[in-house]
Amino acid sequence: MPQVSIARRISTHESKGVTLLLIGVALIYLLLFLGLPLFAVFYEAFSKGWGLYWAALQEPDAWSAIELTLIVAAIAVPANLVFGIAAAWAIAKFEFKGKSLLITLIDLPFAVSPVVSGLVYVLLFGAQGWFGPWLQAHDIKLIFAVPGIVLATIFVTFPFIARELIPLMQAQGKEEEEAAVSLGASGWQTFRRVTLPNIKWGLLYGVILCNARAMGEFGAVSVVSGHIRGMTNTMPLHVEILYNEYNFVAAFAVASLLALLALVTLLVKSLVEWQAKRSGEPLHHGA
């Protein structure tokens, strides 16, 4: 308590000049490294007029990239939702051997480069990989196909939901669940009526972050996709191809959709944080 009061006195008695300086530095930093690039994306996208902008978005390869991005996110996010809840519940509510190892494995995608994770999938499932001959013999194609893109996306995004829920569940403890079980509630009833209401805002926050990363992932997807135009290119890969072909208007048009997605994500994220604060549920930002 004394440390809190000291911190409050320091923050409240800071000189106005220092406060304005810190705010000014933060605003300049945001303007240079966030606002200016964002403005440049939309400026270049509409630099040749609305006609070329819409034509770039209506091009078949662009539509294919948009559809593939949505499909991959629609598979990866629910998969990570199930895993994140299960892992967080096990880690926060139970004690078992290998618990620390599980936590370390959950953090692994944060420590490994996405490009390296993509290369691992190629090593495992590529034509010359460990399981490549068996997959070819059974006519199963993972690498340079949609399944490989989904696997790579799941790998790089699976910590987000789990890492948001683990500290939240640990902070809430397990007294309410134990009370529900003692009153005769089943495991599913306990989760649905006790655990889920307590974590709903943290869960939604993790889903938002997971979805944003899934749609914007480049490194791992680039390795396993094969860059097959109209088939295995997601939106970030399609932007790269268009830019390398000096088709700048089309590249920035598709990039503007990703930028718009980022802005919508920030808006929804802010609303979730506001609602969580209003309901008294903390967000630990574990991801």
C-alpha positions as CSV (number, residue, x, y, z in Angstrom):
1,M,0.0,0.0,0.0
2,P,2.8,2.6,0.8
3,Q,4.3,1.9,-2.6
4,V,1.0,2.6,-4.3
5,S,0.6,5.9,-2.5
6,I,4.1,6.9,-3.4
7,A,3.5,6.1,-7.0
8,R,0.3,8.2,-6.9
9,R,2.1,11.2,-5.4
10,I,4.8,11.0,-8.0
11,S,2.4,10.8,-10.9
12,T,0.1,13.6,-9.6
13,H,2.9,16.0,-8.6
14,E,4.8,15.7,-11.9
15,S,5.3,19.1,-13.5
16,K,3.0,20.1,-16.3
17,G,6.0,20.7,-18.7
18,V,7.3,17.2,-18.2
19,T,3.8,15.8,-18.7
20,L,3.3,17.7,-22.0
21,L,6.8,16.7,-23.2
22,L,6.0,13.0,-22.6
23,I,2.7,13.3,-24.4
24,G,4.2,15.2,-27.2
25,V,7.0,12.6,-27.7
26,A,4.4,9.8,-27.7
27,L,2.2,11.6,-30.2
28,I,5.1,12.3,-32.5
29,Y,6.3,8.7,-32.3
30,L,2.8,7.4,-33.1
31,L,2.5,9.9,-36.0
32,L,5.8,8.9,-37.6
33,F,5.6,5.1,-37.1
34,L,1.9,4.5,-37.2
35,G,-0.1,7.4,-38.6
36,L,2.2,8.3,-41.6
37,P,2.5,4.7,-42.9
38,L,-1.2,4.1,-42.5
39,F,-1.9,7.4,-44.4
40,A,0.6,6.4,-47.2
41,V,-1.2,3.0,-47.7
42,F,-4.6,4.6,-48.3
43,Y,-3.1,7.5,-50.3
44,E,-1.3,5.1,-52.7
45,A,-4.4,2.9,-52.9
46,F,-6.6,5.7,-54.1
47,S,-3.9,7.7,-55.9
48,K,-5.2,6.7,-59.4
49,G,-8.9,7.0,-58.5
50,W,-11.7,4.8,-57.3
51,G,-12.0,3.0,-60.7
52,L,-8.6,1.4,-60.5
53,Y,-9.0,0.8,-56.8
54,W,-12.2,-1.2,-57.3
55,A,-10.8,-2.9,-60.4
56,A,-7.8,-4.2,-58.3
57,L,-10.1,-5.6,-55.6
58,Q,-12.4,-7.2,-58.2
59,E,-9.5,-9.0,-59.9
60,P,-10.0,-12.8,-59.6
61,D,-6.6,-13.4,-58.0
62,A,-7.4,-10.7,-55.4
63,W,-10.8,-12.3,-54.6
64,S,-9.1,-15.7,-54.3
65,A,-6.5,-14.3,-51.8
66,I,-9.3,-12.6,-49.8
67,E,-11.4,-15.8,-49.7
68,L,-8.4,-18.0,-48.7
69,T,-7.5,-15.6,-46.0
70,L,-11.0,-15.7,-44.5
71,I,-11.1,-19.5,-44.9
72,V,-7.8,-20.0,-43.1
73,A,-8.8,-17.6,-40.3
74,A,-12.2,-19.4,-40.0
75,I,-10.4,-22.7,-39.4
76,A,-7.4,-21.5,-37.3
77,V,-9.3,-19.3,-34.8
78,P,-11.9,-21.9,-33.7
79,A,-9.2,-24.6,-33.5
80,N,-7.1,-22.3,-31.2
81,L,-10.2,-21.3,-29.3
82,V,-10.8,-25.0,-28.3
83,F,-7.1,-25.5,-27.5
84,G,-6.7,-22.2,-25.7
85,I,-9.7,-22.9,-23.3
86,A,-8.6,-26.5,-22.7
87,A,-5.0,-25.6,-22.0
88,A,-5.8,-22.6,-19.8
89,W,-8.3,-24.6,-17.8
90,A,-5.9,-27.5,-17.3
91,I,-3.0,-25.1,-16.3
92,A,-5.0,-22.8,-14.1
93,K,-7.2,-25.3,-12.3
94,F,-5.1,-28.5,-12.0
95,E,-1.7,-29.6,-10.9
96,F,0.0,-32.3,-13.0
97,K,3.4,-33.5,-14.1
98,G,4.6,-31.7,-17.2
99,K,2.7,-28.5,-16.4
100,S,5.7,-26.3,-16.9
101,L,6.6,-28.1,-20.1
102,L,3.1,-27.4,-21.5
103,I,3.5,-23.7,-20.6
104,T,6.8,-23.6,-22.4
105,L,5.4,-25.3,-25.5
106,I,2.6,-22.8,-25.6
107,D,5.1,-20.0,-25.6
108,L,7.2,-21.7,-28.3
109,P,5.7,-19.7,-31.3
110,F,6.7,-16.5,-29.6
111,A,10.3,-17.6,-29.5
112,V,10.6,-19.3,-33.0
113,S,10.6,-17.3,-36.2
114,P,7.5,-17.9,-38.3
115,V,9.8,-18.6,-41.3
116,V,11.5,-21.4,-39.2
117,S,8.1,-22.9,-38.3
118,G,7.2,-22.9,-42.0
119,L,10.4,-24.7,-42.8
120,V,9.7,-27.3,-40.1
121,Y,6.4,-28.1,-41.8
122,V,8.2,-28.4,-45.2
123,L,10.7,-30.8,-43.5
124,L,7.9,-32.9,-42.1
125,F,5.4,-32.9,-44.9
126,G,7.2,-31.8,-48.0
127,A,7.9,-34.1,-51.0
128,Q,11.3,-34.9,-49.6
129,G,10.3,-34.6,-45.9
130,W,9.9,-37.3,-43.3
131,F,6.3,-38.1,-44.1
132,G,6.4,-36.8,-47.7
133,P,6.6,-40.3,-49.4
134,W,3.7,-41.6,-47.3
135,L,1.6,-38.6,-48.1
136,Q,2.3,-38.9,-51.8
137,A,1.4,-42.6,-51.8
138,H,-2.0,-41.8,-50.3
139,D,-2.5,-38.7,-52.5
140,I,-2.5,-36.3,-49.6
141,K,-1.1,-32.8,-50.2
142,L,-0.3,-30.6,-47.3
143,I,2.6,-28.4,-48.4
144,F,1.9,-25.9,-51.2
145,A,-1.8,-26.4,-50.5
146,V,-4.4,-25.0,-48.3
147,P,-4.0,-27.6,-45.5
148,G,-0.3,-26.6,-45.0
149,I,-1.3,-22.9,-44.8
150,V,-3.9,-23.7,-42.2
151,L,-1.4,-25.8,-40.1
152,A,1.3,-23.0,-40.3
153,T,-1.3,-20.4,-39.3
154,I,-2.6,-22.5,-36.4
155,F,1.0,-22.9,-35.1
156,V,1.9,-19.2,-35.1
157,T,-1.4,-18.1,-33.5
158,F,-2.2,-20.8,-30.9
159,P,-0.6,-19.0,-28.0
160,F,-2.8,-15.9,-28.2
161,I,-6.0,-17.3,-26.6
162,A,-4.3,-19.6,-24.1
163,R,-1.9,-16.8,-23.0
164,E,-4.8,-14.4,-22.4
165,L,-6.8,-16.9,-20.4
166,I,-4.2,-18.6,-18.2
167,P,-3.4,-15.6,-16.0
168,L,-7.1,-14.6,-15.9
169,M,-8.2,-18.1,-14.7
170,Q,-5.3,-18.2,-12.2
171,A,-6.3,-14.9,-10.7
172,Q,-9.9,-16.0,-10.4
173,G,-9.0,-19.2,-8.6
174,K,-11.1,-22.3,-8.5
175,E,-13.3,-21.8,-5.5
176,E,-16.4,-21.1,-7.6
177,E,-15.9,-24.3,-9.7
178,E,-15.4,-26.4,-6.6
179,A,-18.5,-25.0,-5.0
180,A,-20.5,-25.8,-8.2
181,V,-19.2,-29.4,-8.3
182,S,-20.0,-29.8,-4.6
183,L,-23.6,-28.8,-5.4
184,G,-23.9,-31.5,-8.0
185,A,-23.0,-29.7,-11.2
186,S,-21.3,-31.7,-14.0
187,G,-18.1,-30.7,-15.6
188,W,-19.9,-29.2,-18.6
189,Q,-22.4,-27.4,-16.4
190,T,-19.6,-25.9,-14.3
191,F,-17.8,-24.7,-17.3
192,R,-20.9,-23.2,-19.0
193,R,-22.4,-21.6,-16.0
194,V,-19.4,-20.6,-13.9
195,T,-16.1,-20.6,-15.8
196,L,-17.2,-19.2,-19.1
197,P,-19.1,-16.2,-17.8
198,N,-16.0,-15.3,-15.7
199,I,-13.7,-15.4,-18.7
200,K,-16.0,-14.2,-21.6
201,W,-14.3,-10.8,-22.1
202,G,-10.8,-12.2,-21.8
203,L,-11.7,-15.0,-24.2
204,L,-13.2,-12.5,-26.8
205,Y,-10.0,-10.4,-26.4
206,G,-7.8,-13.4,-27.2
207,V,-10.0,-14.3,-30.2
208,I,-9.6,-10.8,-31.6
209,L,-5.8,-10.9,-31.4
210,C,-5.7,-14.5,-32.8
211,N,-7.9,-13.5,-35.7
212,A,-5.8,-10.4,-36.5
213,R,-2.6,-12.4,-36.5
214,A,-4.1,-15.2,-38.6
215,M,-5.2,-12.9,-41.3
216,G,-2.0,-10.9,-41.4
217,E,0.5,-13.8,-41.1
218,F,3.2,-13.7,-43.8
219,G,6.4,-15.6,-42.8
220,A,5.2,-19.1,-42.1
221,V,2.5,-19.0,-44.8
222,S,5.0,-17.7,-47.4
223,V,7.2,-20.8,-46.9
224,V,4.4,-23.5,-47.1
225,S,2.2,-21.8,-49.7
226,G,4.3,-22.2,-52.8
227,H,3.0,-18.8,-54.0
228,I,0.6,-20.4,-56.5
229,R,-1.4,-17.4,-57.8
230,G,-5.1,-17.7,-57.4
231,M,-4.8,-20.9,-55.3
232,T,-2.4,-20.6,-52.3
233,N,-1.8,-16.9,-51.9
234,T,-3.3,-15.1,-48.9
235,M,-3.8,-11.4,-48.9
236,P,-0.3,-10.6,-47.5
237,L,1.3,-12.8,-50.1
238,H,-0.8,-11.3,-52.9
239,V,0.3,-7.8,-51.8
240,E,4.0,-8.9,-52.1
241,I,3.5,-10.4,-55.6
242,L,1.7,-7.3,-56.9
243,Y,4.4,-5.0,-55.4
244,N,7.2,-7.0,-56.9
245,E,5.4,-6.7,-60.3
246,Y,5.4,-2.9,-59.9
247,N,1.6,-3.0,-59.8
248,F,1.6,-0.5,-56.9
249,V,-2.1,0.6,-57.0
250,A,-3.3,-3.0,-56.8
251,A,-0.8,-3.8,-54.1
252,F,-1.8,-0.9,-51.9
253,A,-5.5,-1.5,-52.6
254,V,-5.3,-5.0,-51.1
255,A,-3.0,-3.7,-48.4
256,S,-5.7,-1.1,-47.6
257,L,-8.0,-4.0,-46.8
258,L,-5.5,-5.4,-44.3
259,A,-5.0,-1.9,-42.8
260,L,-8.8,-1.5,-42.5
261,L,-8.9,-4.9,-40.8
262,A,-6.3,-3.7,-38.4
263,L,-8.3,-0.5,-37.6
264,V,-11.4,-2.5,-37.0
265,T,-9.5,-4.9,-34.8
266,L,-8.2,-2.0,-32.7
267,L,-11.7,-0.6,-32.4
268,V,-13.2,-3.9,-31.3
269,K,-10.3,-4.5,-29.0
270,S,-10.9,-1.1,-27.4
271,L,-14.6,-1.8,-27.0
272,V,-13.8,-5.2,-25.3
273,E,-11.3,-3.6,-23.0
274,W,-13.9,-0.9,-22.1
275,Q,-16.6,-3.4,-21.5
276,A,-14.3,-5.7,-19.4
277,K,-13.3,-2.7,-17.3
278,R,-16.9,-1.7,-16.9
279,S,-17.9,-5.3,-15.8
280,G,-14.9,-5.5,-13.4
281,E,-13.2,-8.4,-15.3
282,P,-9.4,-7.8,-15.7
283,L,-7.6,-8.4,-18.9
284,H,-4.1,-9.6,-18.3
285,H,-2.9,-9.2,-22.0
286,G,-0.9,-12.5,-21.6
287,A,-0.4,-12.7,-25.4
